[in-house]
Amino acid sequence: MTNTMQPTDNSKHCWADYYELTKPNVVYLMLLTSVIGMFMATPGSVPWQILLWGNIGIGLCAAAGAVINHLVDQRIDIIMARTHNRPVAQGRVSRNGAAIFAAVLAVTGMGILLTQINQLTAWLTFFSLVGYAGVYTLWLKRATPQNIVIGGLPGAAPPLLGWVAVTNSVDGHGLLLMLIVFAWTPPHFWALAIHRRDDYAKAGIPMLPVTHGIKYTAYHIMLYTLVLIAATLLPFATGMCGPLYLLGASVLGLIFLYWAIQIMREKPNAPMATFKFSILYLMMLYLIMLADHYLFPVTRVVEVVL
């Protein structure tokens, strides 16, 4: 009985490992911003073909980047407590298996975007994949304590990709959606890096808290939180969003600022609490933006789309 059940258990375990390689929670958050980027690009509804195939293509390419990250970071993943049980690090998925899986995801995602959406979206997605998997994971992560600032650009692309999937063009409002995620990334990730400082030091990764200390990082979290608040006010200032968004962005920004202050005050649980809130922050900000878009439609968005 044990022998006949074992292959089924292994099969389930194998599929779960491959699924874990894609960093699904990260990809789902990226796709949320992509979906909302699509809706922000038009005063009406998004054609279902674009909504479906656009996000499948973007999601598959993002998942491919995540798999490559597991592959490249195998050595440091084994060392770090947060990542030591990852599938490639523990050998549950072979390096060749992960590489083939990443290639299949990337090729499929690109094929969908090229054939079902438009070339501009496809190539911007491709450059984002190369930027994350190649430039950030292979080089920047180990090269400079500003890795997350410079390398945050590819990860900020999904709302712009969603916008471009609908409009087939890059314009100021689409770039503004990207700017918000770009400004959000450093305080989001540095909060986690403070919490996991010893892990990064053991793995030899030059994260800001390792190279410059917690106090210096706390000041930078505060600085980028202020930059983020300013960036989130721009959609209202440019006429892209209305009063509901302004209220939501202001309240959420003040809460983020509160947690940044707690980190500066060296409250023991503040870094991890800030990291967790930052995820909720981004989700809520974009959902409020979407609600505002339809509850308080503004003429300028219509003119941009047309």
C-alpha positions as CSV (number, residue, x, y, z in Angstrom):
1,M,0.0,0.0,0.0
2,T,2.8,2.4,0.9
3,N,4.6,1.8,-2.5
4,T,1.5,2.5,-4.5
5,M,0.7,5.7,-2.8
6,Q,4.2,7.1,-2.8
7,P,4.3,8.3,-6.5
8,T,1.0,10.3,-6.0
9,D,2.5,12.0,-2.9
10,N,5.7,12.8,-4.7
11,S,3.7,14.2,-7.7
12,K,1.7,16.5,-5.5
13,H,4.9,17.6,-3.7
14,C,6.6,18.2,-7.1
15,W,3.8,20.4,-8.4
16,A,3.7,22.4,-5.1
17,D,7.5,23.0,-5.4
18,Y,7.2,24.3,-9.0
19,Y,4.3,26.5,-7.9
20,E,6.5,27.9,-5.1
21,L,9.3,28.7,-7.5
22,T,7.0,31.2,-9.2
23,K,6.6,33.3,-6.0
24,P,2.9,33.4,-6.4
25,N,2.1,36.0,-3.7
26,V,4.5,38.4,-5.3
27,V,3.1,37.7,-8.8
28,Y,-0.5,38.2,-7.6
29,L,0.4,41.6,-6.2
30,M,2.0,42.6,-9.5
31,L,-1.0,41.4,-11.4
32,L,-3.3,43.5,-9.2
33,T,-1.4,46.6,-10.3
34,S,-1.4,45.4,-13.9
35,V,-5.2,44.9,-13.9
36,I,-5.8,48.3,-12.4
37,G,-3.4,49.8,-14.8
38,M,-5.6,48.5,-17.6
39,F,-8.8,49.9,-16.1
40,M,-7.1,53.3,-15.5
41,A,-6.2,53.5,-19.2
42,T,-9.8,53.7,-20.3
43,P,-12.9,55.5,-19.2
44,G,-15.0,52.4,-19.9
45,S,-14.5,48.7,-19.5
46,V,-11.4,46.8,-20.6
47,P,-12.0,44.2,-23.4
48,W,-12.0,40.8,-21.8
49,Q,-9.4,39.5,-24.3
50,I,-6.9,42.1,-23.1
51,L,-7.8,41.6,-19.5
52,L,-7.4,37.8,-19.7
53,W,-4.5,37.3,-22.1
54,G,-2.6,40.4,-21.1
55,N,-2.5,39.4,-17.5
56,I,-1.7,35.8,-18.3
57,G,1.2,36.9,-20.4
58,I,2.5,39.4,-17.9
59,G,2.0,36.9,-15.1
60,L,3.9,34.1,-16.8
61,C,6.9,36.4,-17.6
62,A,6.9,37.6,-14.0
63,A,6.8,34.0,-12.8
64,A,9.7,33.1,-15.1
65,G,11.7,35.9,-13.4
66,A,10.9,34.5,-10.0
67,V,12.1,31.0,-11.0
68,I,15.4,32.4,-12.3
69,N,15.8,34.2,-9.0
70,H,15.5,30.9,-7.2
71,L,18.0,29.4,-9.6
72,V,20.6,32.1,-9.3
73,D,20.2,32.5,-5.6
74,Q,20.5,28.8,-4.7
75,R,23.8,29.3,-2.8
76,I,22.6,32.2,-0.7
77,D,19.1,30.7,-0.2
78,I,20.7,27.8,1.6
79,I,22.5,30.1,4.0
80,M,19.5,32.4,4.9
81,A,16.9,31.2,7.4
82,R,14.1,32.9,5.4
83,T,14.9,31.0,2.2
84,H,16.8,27.9,3.1
85,N,13.8,25.6,2.5
86,R,13.1,26.8,-1.1
87,P,12.8,24.0,-3.7
88,V,16.0,24.6,-5.6
89,A,18.0,25.3,-2.5
90,Q,17.0,21.9,-1.0
91,G,17.3,20.0,-4.3
92,R,13.6,19.2,-4.5
93,V,13.7,20.8,-8.0
94,S,16.9,20.4,-10.0
95,R,18.7,23.3,-11.5
96,N,18.0,22.0,-15.0
97,G,14.3,21.5,-14.1
98,A,14.1,25.1,-12.8
99,A,15.8,26.5,-15.9
100,I,13.5,24.6,-18.3
101,F,10.5,25.7,-16.3
102,A,11.6,29.3,-16.4
103,A,12.2,29.1,-20.2
104,V,8.7,27.6,-20.8
105,L,7.0,30.3,-18.7
106,A,8.9,33.1,-20.4
107,V,8.4,31.8,-24.0
108,T,4.7,31.1,-23.4
109,G,4.2,34.5,-21.8
110,M,6.0,36.3,-24.6
111,G,4.1,34.3,-27.2
112,I,0.8,35.3,-25.7
113,L,1.7,39.0,-25.5
114,L,3.0,39.1,-29.0
115,T,0.0,37.3,-30.6
116,Q,-2.9,38.4,-28.4
117,I,-1.9,41.9,-27.1
118,N,0.7,44.0,-28.9
119,Q,4.4,44.2,-29.5
120,L,5.0,47.2,-27.3
121,T,3.6,45.4,-24.2
122,A,5.5,42.2,-25.1
123,W,8.9,43.9,-25.4
124,L,8.4,46.1,-22.4
125,T,7.6,42.9,-20.4
126,F,10.7,41.2,-21.9
127,F,12.9,44.1,-20.8
128,S,11.4,44.0,-17.3
129,L,12.1,40.3,-17.1
130,V,15.7,40.8,-18.2
131,G,16.1,43.7,-15.8
132,Y,14.9,41.7,-12.9
133,A,16.3,38.3,-13.6
134,G,19.5,39.5,-15.3
135,V,20.6,42.9,-14.1
136,Y,19.2,42.8,-10.6
137,T,19.4,39.1,-9.6
138,L,22.7,38.4,-11.3
139,W,24.6,41.6,-10.7
140,L,23.0,44.5,-8.7
141,K,21.9,42.4,-5.7
142,R,25.5,41.5,-5.0
143,A,27.2,44.7,-6.2
144,T,25.7,47.7,-4.3
145,P,23.6,48.5,-1.3
146,Q,21.5,50.6,-3.6
147,N,20.5,47.3,-5.4
148,I,16.8,47.6,-4.5
149,V,16.6,51.2,-5.6
150,I,18.1,50.6,-9.1
151,G,16.7,47.1,-9.4
152,G,13.2,48.2,-8.3
153,L,12.5,49.6,-11.8
154,P,11.6,46.2,-13.5
155,G,9.4,45.2,-10.6
156,A,7.5,48.5,-10.8
157,A,6.6,47.9,-14.5
158,P,3.3,45.9,-14.2
159,P,0.9,48.8,-13.9
160,L,2.6,50.4,-16.9
161,L,2.4,47.1,-18.8
162,G,-1.3,47.0,-18.1
163,W,-1.8,50.5,-19.3
164,V,0.2,49.8,-22.5
165,A,-1.8,46.6,-23.1
166,V,-4.9,48.7,-23.5
167,T,-3.5,51.8,-25.2
168,N,-0.5,50.4,-27.1
169,S,1.4,53.6,-26.1
170,V,3.6,54.9,-23.2
171,D,2.5,58.2,-21.8
172,G,2.8,60.3,-18.6
173,H,-0.1,58.8,-16.7
174,G,1.1,55.2,-17.4
175,L,4.6,56.2,-16.2
176,L,3.1,57.7,-13.1
177,L,1.5,54.4,-12.1
178,M,4.9,52.9,-12.5
179,L,6.6,55.7,-10.4
180,I,4.4,54.9,-7.4
181,V,5.5,51.3,-7.3
182,F,9.1,52.4,-7.9
183,A,9.0,54.8,-4.9
184,W,7.2,52.2,-2.8
185,T,9.8,49.4,-3.3
186,P,12.8,50.8,-1.2
187,P,10.9,51.4,2.1
188,H,9.0,48.1,1.6
189,F,12.1,46.0,1.1
190,W,14.5,47.9,3.4
191,A,12.0,47.3,6.3
192,L,12.3,43.5,5.7
193,A,16.1,43.9,5.2
194,I,16.4,45.4,8.7
195,H,14.4,42.5,10.1
196,R,16.6,40.0,8.3
197,R,19.9,41.9,8.6
198,D,21.9,39.1,10.1
199,D,20.7,36.7,7.3
200,Y,21.9,39.1,4.6
201,A,25.2,39.6,6.4
202,K,25.8,35.9,6.7
203,A,25.0,35.4,3.0
204,G,27.3,38.3,2.0
205,I,24.6,40.4,0.4
206,P,25.3,44.1,0.7
207,M,21.9,45.3,1.7
208,L,21.8,48.8,3.2
209,P,21.3,47.7,6.8
210,V,24.4,45.4,6.5
211,T,26.7,48.0,4.8
212,H,25.5,51.2,6.5
213,G,23.7,50.1,9.7
214,I,20.1,50.2,10.9
215,K,20.0,53.9,11.8
216,Y,21.2,54.9,8.3
217,T,18.7,52.6,6.7
218,A,15.9,54.0,8.9
219,Y,16.6,57.5,7.7
220,H,16.4,56.3,4.1
221,I,13.2,54.5,4.7
222,M,11.8,57.8,6.0
223,L,13.2,59.7,3.0
224,Y,11.6,57.3,0.5
225,T,8.4,57.2,2.4
226,L,8.1,61.0,1.9
227,V,9.0,60.5,-1.8
228,L,6.3,57.9,-2.0
229,I,3.7,60.1,-0.4
230,A,4.6,62.9,-2.9
231,A,4.4,60.5,-5.8
232,T,1.0,59.2,-4.7
233,L,-0.4,62.7,-4.7
234,L,0.6,63.3,-8.4
235,P,-2.4,61.4,-9.9
236,F,-4.7,63.9,-8.2
237,A,-2.5,66.9,-9.1
238,T,-2.4,65.9,-12.7
239,G,-6.1,65.3,-13.0
240,M,-5.8,61.6,-13.3
241,C,-7.7,60.9,-10.1
242,G,-10.4,62.6,-8.0
243,P,-11.2,63.3,-4.4
244,L,-11.7,59.7,-3.2
245,Y,-8.2,58.8,-4.3
246,L,-6.8,62.0,-2.7
247,L,-8.4,61.1,0.6
248,G,-7.3,57.4,0.5
249,A,-3.7,58.2,-0.6
250,S,-3.4,60.8,2.2
251,V,-4.6,58.5,4.9
252,L,-2.5,55.6,3.7
253,G,0.5,57.8,3.4
254,L,0.2,59.1,7.0
255,I,0.0,55.5,8.3
256,F,3.1,54.5,6.3
257,L,4.8,57.6,7.7
258,Y,3.8,56.5,11.2
259,W,5.6,53.2,10.7
260,A,8.6,54.8,9.2
261,I,8.8,57.0,12.4
262,Q,8.5,53.8,14.5
263,I,11.5,52.3,12.7
264,M,13.5,55.5,13.3
265,R,12.6,55.3,17.0
266,E,14.0,51.7,16.9
267,K,10.8,50.0,18.0
268,P,11.6,46.3,18.0
269,N,8.7,45.1,15.9
270,A,8.5,48.1,13.7
271,P,10.5,46.8,10.6
272,M,8.4,43.7,10.1
273,A,5.1,45.5,10.9
274,T,6.1,48.1,8.3
275,F,6.9,45.4,5.7
276,K,3.5,43.8,6.3
277,F,1.6,47.1,6.2
278,S,3.5,48.1,3.0
279,I,1.9,45.2,1.1
280,L,-1.6,46.1,2.3
281,Y,-0.8,49.8,1.5
282,L,-0.1,49.1,-2.2
283,M,-3.1,46.9,-2.6
284,M,-5.4,49.4,-0.9
285,L,-3.9,52.4,-2.8
286,Y,-4.6,50.8,-6.2
287,L,-8.0,49.6,-5.3
288,I,-9.0,53.0,-4.1
289,M,-7.6,54.4,-7.3
290,L,-9.8,52.1,-9.3
291,A,-12.9,53.0,-7.3
292,D,-12.2,56.7,-7.7
293,H,-11.7,56.2,-11.4
294,Y,-15.3,55.1,-11.9
295,L,-17.0,57.0,-9.1
296,F,-15.4,60.3,-10.0
297,P,-14.5,60.1,-13.7
298,V,-12.3,62.9,-14.9
299,T,-12.2,64.2,-18.5
300,R,-8.5,64.3,-18.7
301,V,-8.2,60.5,-18.6
302,V,-10.6,60.3,-21.5
303,E,-8.6,62.7,-23.6
304,V,-5.4,60.8,-22.9
305,V,-6.9,57.5,-24.1
306,L,-8.4,59.0,-27.2
